Amino acid sequence: MNVVAGVDFGTLSVRVSIFDSSRGRLGGGSAEYPLVRKKDDPDHATQSHADHMHALAEATRRALQDAAVQGHVIEAIALDTTGSSVVPVDENLEPLDDYYLWCDHRAWKEAAEITALARSQKLDAIEWCGGVYSSEWGFAKLLHWLRSNPQKRERFRTALEHCDMVAAVLCGINDPRQVSRSICAMGHKWMWNQSLGGFPPEEFLTGVDPLLAGVRAKLDGSYRTSDQIAGHLAPAWAEKLGLRAGIPIPVGAFDAHWDAIGAGVRLGDVVNVVGTSTCIMAIGEKPSLIPGVCGVVPGSVHPKLAGIEAGLSATGDIFDAIARRANTTVAELSRGLEKYRAGETGLLRLAWDNGDRTVLVNPELSGVTLGWRLTHTAQDELFAAIEGTAFHTRVILERMEEHGVPVRRIINGGGIPQKNPVLNQVYANVMQKPILVPSGDITSLGSAIFAFLAAKTFRSIEEAQDALCPGYETIAPEESSAAAYRELYPLFRKLYFMFGQSDNSLSELRRITAQARGGQSAGSAAG
């Protein structure tokens, strides 16, 4: 019997769970931290490293108390985070600024410049991340920071993903050369590709902007999968967390990737991690290019297999926005949704409120709802939005299947499927396949599995999954609704590609809106 701590840093809070290798989850604790948004710049989304670390200490002590265990029995701690959440640091790993959170889109111009040059030079690395570089990703955010903070450039030593920063701090590492960098984070968001020699060449980066000169060399450290050890818990942080100094900390990763492990992903499975956004995760034996899919990275989800990531830039955020505009909550607006029939609203909703992450990979797209009439309600729109996210997910899964990724089982993970049975049923009807929903909470379970590997409790991920992952509730398609969606889906797919590829009206709307705002905030102003 071993006991470990699994940590999950989300967008608004951190959750720490205590797991026993034979009894499963013993308890947990959470703590919130503020997200800084700006009314005059809707693309802005930042958080403080100090706030993250304070919340981690608070949540860990709450988890120990809830689990009724002493900190000295914890054998390992593992941490996942959002991403790409980027912090610039100095030579001592002290933050020079707040994190550019994953949903910060201020770097839309920088992302477009990276994409344009990569395409003109036929850079192989851009194809491995779907053919378009995103404003949510590392190099774009770092370049935006360098351009926006000339007074801090001299102190800049390197940039770190949140998962690597927090692990380094807990291990007492203050030398950038000793940092373990997550292949998951750097492969999916920074164009790092071992088979291509690591990062894109220096000439490419300086071709984007001379401010990137030397950055390639500054992204040093060891690049590792999460079955490797980043270091051991330093005495100072052991005291703050209430744990024993010296316990191992494995290399971290992104939350959705470890959520897939916690959901029990195996070859042939796709896991929809449905939360504020949706991350669609799969694993494959051989890495191969998939046009429009955010990334194919060996070792990113499962250390011995290729990780495949796609997704929707907003899901729960769309539901929240609809409820907020109606001056209510999603929970309240959802009452009675189970009575809706497939397609009865007459609305088709393109879920581009935060841009398109996959397969068009176009951050300039904005949400579109067709079919409005005077009698439509906010609840109608919410149901149409659920249908729209399901249709969009099917577009993505079909693209993956077209390029050799089998989709035998579909697992709906993340927080929303645990509390929204209507969403699961709509997804089953739209996909024309059963949807599996974990029968228990899997948040931070993936982290715990990697902590158990670090403690050498289990010999493999699969052995740990067999011991710890809950079973599934199976939601089968309803034939009458599935039949309606067989008619609606081709229409959605036609409109998706027509508006997303052939029509530039949404981009023009964004341009005009940005101009009206004085040339600022074009990244999401029209959304």
N, C-alpha and C positions, 0 to 999 in steps of 0.2 A: 504493500500500500504506500503510494506516494501522493503528496499534495503539492499543487502548483498554483500560480496566479496567471490568469489570462487577462490581458488589457486590450480594450478597444477604444481608441480615440475617435469619436464621431464629430459631426459638424458643430454641435452645441454642447456636448458633454463627453466625459470619459467614464467608461464603465469597467470596473475590475471585478472579476469572478474568481472564486476559489473552487478548484476542482480536485476531487479525490479520484485516483486511478481506478478504483473499484466501485465507489458509490456515486460518482458523477459530481454534479454541481452541488456544493455545500452552502453557498451563499454568495452575495455580491454587494457592491456599493457603487454609487455614482456621484459625480460632482459636475456642476455646470461651469462654463466659462463664456464670457461675452464674445459676440461676433460683431465687429465694427463695420457697419454699412454707412453710406453717405447719401443723403437725399439728392444732392447735386451731382452724384456720380454713381449710378446704379450698378456699374461694373466693379465697384470697390468692395472687397471682402477680406478683412484681415483679422488676425488674432495674435495675442501676446504669448511668447514662449513662457514667460514667468507665470502667466495665468494657467497655462497648460500644466506646468510642473506642480503648482500649488494644488490644482484640482486632482492631479494624480495621487499626491500624498494623502489628500483628504479622502478620496474614493477608496484607496487601498486600506486605510485604517477602518473605514466603514465596512468594507468587505470582510476583513478579518473578524470584526465584531459580529457581523451578521452570520458568518460561517461558524462562529464559536471555536476558532482555532487560534493558537499562538503563532506569531510571525516567524518564530524560529523553525517551525516545521515545514515552511515553504521551501521546496527544493529547487525551483526555477521560476523565472517570470519572463513572459514574452509579450511583445507589444505590437499592435497594428495601428495604423493611422489613416486619415484621409490622404488623398494625393491626386494631383501633384500639389502639395502644400510646401512652399519653398521659403527658406529663410537664409539671407546673406549673413555671413559671420566673419569675424576678424581672425587673426592668427592664433588666438587663444580659444576659438570656438564661441566667443561671446557674440550674441545677435547684434547686428547693426541696424536692424529694423524688425517690425513685426512680420509674421508669416503672410505671404500671399496665399490665402486659402485656396483650396481646389476650385471653388466657385468664383474666384476673382477673375474677371475677364478684361481687365484694363490693358492687357498685352495683345489685344486683337490686331493692332497694326503690326507689331513685331512678329506675330504668328504668320500673318499674311506675307511678310517679307521673307521669312524663312521658307515658307512653302513655295513662293515664286522662284527663289534662287535654286532651291532643291530640284524643282521641276526642270528649270532651264539647264541645270548641270546634270540632270538625270542621276541624282544622288540615290544610290541603292537604299540607304537608310530610311528615306521618306516612304518607300513602298512598304517597309515592314511596320509602319505605324499608320497604315490606311491610306497613304497618298496625300494627306493634308496634315500640316502641323497645327496644333490647337492652342488657343489662348490660355487654356487651362494647364499647359505643360511647362516644363522647367526652363528651357532655353529662352522661350518667349518672355516668361516672367522675370528671369534674371536680366535680360536685355532691357526690359522696361524699367527695372529698378536702377540699372546703371545709367540709363538716360535721364531718369528722374531725380537722381541723387548725386550730382557731380561732387558735392562737398564730402561725400562718404567714400568715394571710389578708392582713395589711397589706402584706406583701412581694410578694404575688401580682400579677403584671403580665399574664400570659397563659398559655395552655396550648398545647403543640405536639404534633403527631403525630411519632413517631420519624423518619419519612422527612424531614420538614421541619426537625426539630431537627438531625439529623446534617448535612444539606446546609448549613444556616446556619452551623454551627460550622466546617465545612471551608472555607467562604468567608470566614471571619473576621467574620461579621455579629454584632453584639451589640445591635442596635436592633430591637425587635419590629416596628417599622413598615417595616423593610427586608426582612423575611422573605418569601420566596416560599412560599405555601401550596399544597399539592397539591389540585387539584380532585378527584382520585381519593379522597384521604383524607377531605376535608371534605364531599364530596358523598355518599359512602356511609355515613359514620359520624356526621356532625354536622348532618344535615338542611340543609346548604347547597344552595340551588337557585337558580341565576341567574335562571330564569324567574319565580321567586316573590319576587325581591328579596333573595336571599341567605339569611340565617338567619331562623328564626321571629321574630316581633315581640318587642320588649322586654317588652310586657305579658304575653305568653305565658310567657316565661322567668321573670319575677318571680312569675307566678302559680303556677309549680311550686314556687319557693322564692325569697324575697327575697335570698338569698345570691347568686343569679345576676344581680342588678342590675348593670348596666354591663359584664357579661361579653361581650355581643354586640359592643360597641364595642372591647373589648380583643382580640378575635380579628381584629386588623387585619393589614395586609400585603397582598401582591398574590396574587390567586387565579389560578393558571395550570395549563395542561396540560403534559405532560411533553415536548412539543416546544419548550418555552421554557427559557431559561437562568435558573437560580437565582442564579448568581454564578460566581466563578472561584477556583480553589484558592489559599488564602492561603499566604504563605511559611512561616509556622511549621508549618502542617500538611503542606505539601509536604515539608519536611525530615523530619517524623515518618513519613510514608508512603514516603519515598524517591522521590517524583515531582517533576515540574517545576512550579514556581509559575506560576499564571496560566492553567492549562488550564480549559476550561469544565466546569461541573457542571450538568446539566439538573435541572429540578424532579423530585423523586422520586415514588414511588407505592408501592402495596402489592405484596408479593411475588407473590401469586397473579395479579394483573392483568398484571404483566410476564412471569410464567411463561406466560400465555396467548399473549402476543406471541412469546415464545421457542419455543412449541409450534407456531407457524405459523398461529394462528387467522385465519380469514377469515369473511366473511359466510356464515351457514349452518352454522358450526361451533359446537360446544360443547366446552369444555375442562374436564375434571375434574382439578383440581390436587389429587391425593390424597397427603396427608401425615399429620401428626398430626391435622388435621381435613381436610375436603374443601371447597375453594372451586370453585364451578361458574361458569365465565365464558363469556360470549357477547358479541357485538357486533351492533348493529342500526342501520339507517339512520335510524329515527325513534324517539325515546323515547316509550314508552307505559307506563301503569301495569300492573303484574302483581301481583295480590293475593298476599301472603305471600312475595314475593321481596324479598330484603334491600335491593336498591337498583337503580335505573335512573338512570344519571348520564351526561349527554353529556360525552364527552372523557375518561372515566376509564380506559379500557383503551387505546383508539385515539383519539388527539386529535381526529379528525374524525368519529367515530361515537359512538353511545350505548353505554356499557358496562353490562352486565347481570351482577349478582352474586347468587349463591345459594350454598347449601352445607349441609354437615353439621357440627355443632359438634364432633364427634369421629369419627375413623376409625382412624388408626394408634394413637391413644391408647387406643382400645377394645381393639385387638389386643394392645397392650403390657400393659394391665391384666389381660386374660385370662391371658397368659403369666406375669405376675408372681404372680398368685394361685396358679398351678400351680408356682411356684418354678422357672421355666424361662425361655427366651427365645422370641420370636416365630419366629426362624429355626429353632430346634430343634423347636418345636411345629408348624411348617409342613411338616416332613419327612413325606411320604406324603399330603399334602392332595390331590395330583393324582389320587389313587385314589378320592376321594369322588364320588358321583353326586348329581345335583341333587335336593335335598330328602330325601336318605336319612337324615339325622340325626333327622328328625321334629321339629326345633326351628324355631320362627320367632322371630327376634330383632329387636326394635325398638331401633334404635341411638340411644337418647336418653340415654346415659350422661352427657353434658354438656349436656343440654337439646336442644331442637329449634330450629335456626336457620332452616330453610325446610321446609315452607310454613306450618307452624302457628305458627312464631315464638314459642315458649313455653319460656323457660329453666327453668320449674318441672317439666318432664317429666323422668323418669328411665328408665333402661334397663329393658326388659321382655323376658324370654325365656319363651316358651310351649312346652310339650311335654316338659318334663323327665321323665326316668325314672332309676331308680337306676343304670342301666348307662352313662349318658352320661359322656363324658370331656371334658377341657378342649379337646382337639383338635376334638371335635364342636362345642363352643361357638364355637371360632375359625372353623370353616367356616360355621356359621350366622351369625356376625357379618359375614363377608364377604358372604354372601347378603343379609343385612339391610341393609348399606350400599348394595348394588346396588339392592335394591327401593326404598329411600328415594330414591336418586338418580333412579330412574325416575319416582317420584311428582313430583319436582321438574321433570324434563324435560317431563313431560306438562303440568304447569301452565304452563310457559313456552310450549309449543306452542299451548295453548288461547288464549293471549293474543298470538299473532302472531309468536313467535320461532321461525324454522325450525330444525329439528334434522336437518340432512342428514348431517353427519359428527360422530362422537363421538371425541374425542381424550383418552386418559388420560395426563395429564402428572403432574408431581410425582415425589417420590422413590420411593414404594411401587410404582407400576406398572413401574419399571425393574428391580425385583428380585423381583416376585411374579407369575409368569405365571398362577397359579391365580386370582388376583383378576381379571386381565384376561379370562380365559376365562369366569368366572362373570358378569362384567359384560356380555360379549357375549351370553351365553345369556339373561340377564334382560332386556336391552334389545331382544333380537331383531334386533340390528343389529351389523355389524362394529365392532370397537373398534380405533382406530389408536393405536399407542404409538410415540412418537419413538424412532428407532433409535440415538440418541445422547443424551448428558446435556445437558439444557437449563437446568439450574440456572445462574442469572445471565446466560444468553444474552439474555433480555429487557432486562436492564440494559445489556449491551454494545450492543444495537441502538440504545437511546436515547443511549448515549455516542457511537456513530458518527454519529447524527443531529446531536448537539451539535457534533461535529468536522466536520460537513458532508461526510462521506465518502460517504453515500448521500442520494439526493433524497427518499426516502420510506421508510416502514416496510416496505412490500411489497417494495421493491427490496432492502432489507437482509435481509428474511426469505428471499427467493429465493437470496441469496448465502450465508447462514449457517445456516439451519435444516436440521436433518438430515431424512432421509426417515422413513418410518413402517414399522413391522411391523404387518401387518393380522391381527387375530384374528377369525375368522369364527365365528358361532354354530354350536353342535353341535345338530343337530335333536332328538335324543332328550332332551337337557337342556333345550333351549328349550321343548319340549312340556311337560315337567314344570313349568317356571316359568310357562307359560301358565295352568296350574291353580293354582299357589301364589300368583302375584302378586295376583289379585283378593282372596284371603283376607288377604294382608298388607295390602293397601290398605284393606280393610274394618276390620281391627283397628287400623291406623294412625290412621284418623279417629275410630274409636269411642273408643279410649283417649285420644287426643289432644284431642278436642273435646267429646265427650258425657259423659265420665266424669272426675270430679275426684278420684278416689282417690289418684293420684300426688301431687297438690297437698296433699291432706290428710296423706299420709304425710310429706311434707316439713315441713308445719306441726308435726306431732307430734314429728318428729325434732328440729326446731329448738327446740321447747319443752323437750325432754329435755336439750338441750345448753345450756340457759339462755337461750334466745332468740337465739343466735348461729348463724351459718353455715348459714342456711336455704337459701342459694343452691345449694349442691350436696351438702348433707349426706346426702340420701337417695340420691344417685347413687353 
